[in-house]
Amino acid sequence: MKLESFTYRTVNGINCAVAGDGPPVLLLHGYPQTHLIWHHVAPRLAADHTVIATDLRGYGDSHKPATGPAGYAKRVMAAEQVEVLASLGFDRFAVVGHDRGGRVAHRMALDHPDVVTRLAVLDIVPTLHAYATADAAFAQGYYHWFFLTAGGGIPERLIGGDPEFWIRARMTARHHGGTPFDPAAMAEYVRCFSDPAAISASCDDYRAAATIDLEHDSPVRRVACPVLALWGGQSFVGRTYDVLDVWREYASDLRGEALPADHYLPEEAPEATTAALRAFLTRSSPPAAR
């Protein structure tokens, strides 16, 4: 499965899909998916934007360097995406990130303020806040954050025994109502994640979040560009946090809203997600949240 009407190419090891004309916007996916999470949203945004949807390093059909957690620091992953877009001819662009992609996008906006024009984060609160406020409910709801950081090859071995079960179980548990997952997209997630290198890389992504990313995130700095936070009204994030209140500490110019979905906004609520993103990306001066 590929994004309809998109042109594909590999740039510096990163799988990229590009289409449309207009202001550029980079779309970043989360765990355990690929750029195909945007298969409903990307073609619609391409009607008035140049859309670049990529697979993060370690995921999909992008390269999977065996570097350990240091190579999957969000600072490293963000810089790599900036370099890829520069190679494609885009020196300034908006970025939209879901889940892990949102964490990469957040770091990108902090480290490259001259590049990122707008930032949209989907169904996350900042990593630093999540760890600082973690409690028993968080440990149960986000148990994978701790499981995937285990050493000794434990998560790699256990997930590798049945990666399809892991992906389907994880994703089904965080989807309630709305548009069903596309079977072709799900098959692609399973195909890509069945690669042992992808399983290892994704574990290192989470190990980085629990270590080096926290160092990079301290002390808290505010994103200077406009920020949009979207979250699922039925998601763990939506049920656990006052999302806008949390993000106010991390963003100077903020707006946001809950959408009728659980975690996978672009797949569960594609129309609402597209509408919110288009309004944010095209409005010259969107109203900030109060």
Secondary structure, DSSP 8 states (H G I E B T S, - for coil): ---TT-EEEEETTEEEEEEESSSEEEEE--TT--GGGGTTHHHHHTTTSEEEEE--TTSTTS------GGGG-HHHHHHHHHHHHHHTT-SSEEEEEETHHHHHHHHHHHH-TTTEEEEEEES---HHHHHHT--HHHHHHTHHHHHTT-STTHHHHHHHH-HHHHHHHHHHHT--SSS---HHHHHHHHHHHTSHHHHHHHHHHHHHHTTHHHHHH-S---B-S-EEEEEETTSHHHHH--HHHHHHTTBSSEEEEEESSSS-HHHHSHHHHHHHHHHHHH-SS-----
